[in-house]
Amino acid sequence: MRILCTAFITLSLVAISTSGVMAQTQTKKGPHPASHHLTKNDRKALIAEALSNRVQQEEDGSDCSHFVHAIYETAGFPYEYAPSDDLYDGVAGFQRVKAPLPGDLVIWRGHVGIVIKPSKHTFFSSLRSGLDTDNYNSPYWKRRGQPRFYRYNKRASLHTAE
């Protein structure tokens, strides 16, 4: 199963690198221009970092919010640590968006993950089964409520991480 998940995520990375940014976000309406958000290469780096931390995080036993924070930090996108409930409400360094892109946060009260492939509703996180991917539109996650999606803002995050 892990081999299938790894293969799926690898294929997703290829799709990310060859696809254009098509999702409409609230960025155009908000105070931060899109240029302050992650590029396609930034997104690929975040996802690659998540995969490279797989073994280390399983031994570490960190919860989902610490796991996501560590990935962003190691990939070079710092923000002040916040538990998933705070992330759900919105924190400095992230802007809420309606349509996620790879690398965005998908958040419910009590859980956070990193969007891998929005067209397949796939995210990566620390789950009960370990570090793995799941579908954020599955019955389990739908019972947790409507997820919120947040996009990293480079400029805002620089001020909060110092």
C-alpha positions in Angstrom: 0.0 0.0 0.0 2.8 2.4 0.8 4.4 1.7 -2.5 1.1 2.6 -4.2 0.9 5.8 -2.2 4.5 6.7 -3.0 3.9 6.1 -6.7 0.7 8.2 -6.6 2.5 11.1 -4.9 5.4 10.8 -7.4 2.9 11.0 -10.3 1.2 13.9 -8.6 4.6 15.8 -8.5 5.0 15.2 -12.2 1.5 16.5 -12.9 2.2 19.6 -10.8 5.3 20.4 -12.7 3.6 20.1 -16.1 0.2 21.8 -15.3 -0.6 25.5 -15.2 -2.1 27.3 -12.3 -5.8 27.2 -13.0 -7.5 27.7 -9.6 -9.2 31.0 -8.9 -8.3 32.3 -5.4 -9.3 35.2 -3.3 -5.8 36.6 -3.8 -6.8 39.0 -6.5 -9.4 40.5 -4.2 -7.2 40.5 -1.1 -4.4 42.8 0.0 -1.6 40.5 -1.1 -0.6 40.1 -4.8 -0.3 36.6 -6.1 3.5 37.0 -6.5 3.8 36.7 -2.7 2.5 33.1 -2.9 4.4 29.9 -3.6 5.5 29.2 -7.1 5.1 25.9 -8.8 8.7 25.1 -7.8 8.0 26.1 -4.2 5.0 23.8 -4.2 7.1 20.9 -5.6 9.7 21.5 -2.9 7.1 21.3 -0.1 5.7 18.1 -1.4 9.2 16.6 -1.9 10.1 17.6 1.6 6.9 15.9 3.0 8.0 12.7 1.2 11.6 12.9 2.4 10.5 13.2 6.0 8.3 10.1 5.9 10.6 7.8 7.8 11.9 10.4 10.3 8.4 11.6 11.1 7.0 8.1 11.7 9.8 7.5 14.3 9.2 11.0 15.8 5.5 10.6 16.4 4.7 14.3 15.9 1.1 15.3 15.5 -0.3 16.7 12.3 0.3 20.4 13.0 3.9 19.9 14.1 4.4 17.7 11.0 3.1 20.3 8.6 5.1 23.1 10.4 8.3 21.0 10.2 7.8 20.5 6.4 7.2 24.2 5.7 10.2 25.2 7.9 12.6 22.6 6.3 11.4 23.6 2.8 12.3 27.2 3.6 8.8 28.6 4.2 8.8 29.5 7.9 5.8 30.5 10.0 5.1 30.7 13.7 3.9 27.3 14.9 0.1 27.1 15.5 -2.1 24.1 16.4 -4.6 23.0 13.8 -7.5 24.7 15.6 -5.7 28.1 15.3 -4.8 27.4 11.7 -8.4 26.7 11.0 -9.4 30.1 12.3 -6.6 31.7 10.3 -3.1 32.8 11.3 -0.6 35.4 10.0 1.3 34.1 7.0 -1.6 32.3 5.4 -4.5 33.5 3.3 -7.7 31.6 3.1 -8.6 30.5 -0.5 -11.6 28.7 -2.0 -9.8 26.6 -4.6 -6.6 24.8 -3.3 -3.4 24.3 -5.1 -0.7 21.7 -4.4 1.2 22.7 -1.2 -1.8 24.6 0.3 -3.0 23.6 3.8 -6.3 21.7 4.1 -7.6 22.2 7.6 -10.4 21.0 9.8 -10.8 21.7 13.5 -8.3 19.3 15.0 -6.5 18.3 11.8 -4.2 19.8 9.1 -2.6 18.4 6.0 -0.9 19.5 2.8 -2.8 19.4 -0.4 -1.1 17.1 -2.9 -3.4 16.9 -5.9 -6.5 19.1 -5.8 -8.2 17.5 -8.8 -8.2 14.2 -6.9 -8.9 15.9 -3.5 -5.7 14.3 -2.2 -3.7 15.5 0.8 -0.8 14.2 2.9 -0.7 14.2 6.6 0.0 12.4 9.8 -3.0 10.1 10.0 -4.0 7.3 12.4 -2.4 4.9 10.0 0.8 6.9 9.9 2.1 9.3 7.3 -0.1 8.8 4.3 -2.4 10.4 1.7 -6.1 10.5 1.9 -9.1 12.1 0.1 -10.4 15.2 1.8 -13.9 14.5 0.2 -14.1 10.9 1.7 -17.0 10.2 4.1 -14.6 10.2 7.1 -13.4 13.8 6.4 -16.8 15.0 5.4 -18.1 14.0 8.8 -15.4 16.3 10.3 -17.0 19.2 8.5 -16.1 21.5 5.6 -12.4 21.9 5.3 -10.8 25.3 4.9 -7.9 25.9 2.5 -5.1 28.3 3.3 -2.2 29.5 1.0 1.2 30.5 2.3 2.1 34.1 1.9 5.8 34.7 1.6 5.8 38.4 2.5 3.4 38.0 5.5 5.3 35.0 6.8 8.6 36.7 6.8 7.4 39.2 9.3 5.8 36.6 11.6 8.7 34.2 11.6 11.4 36.7 12.7 
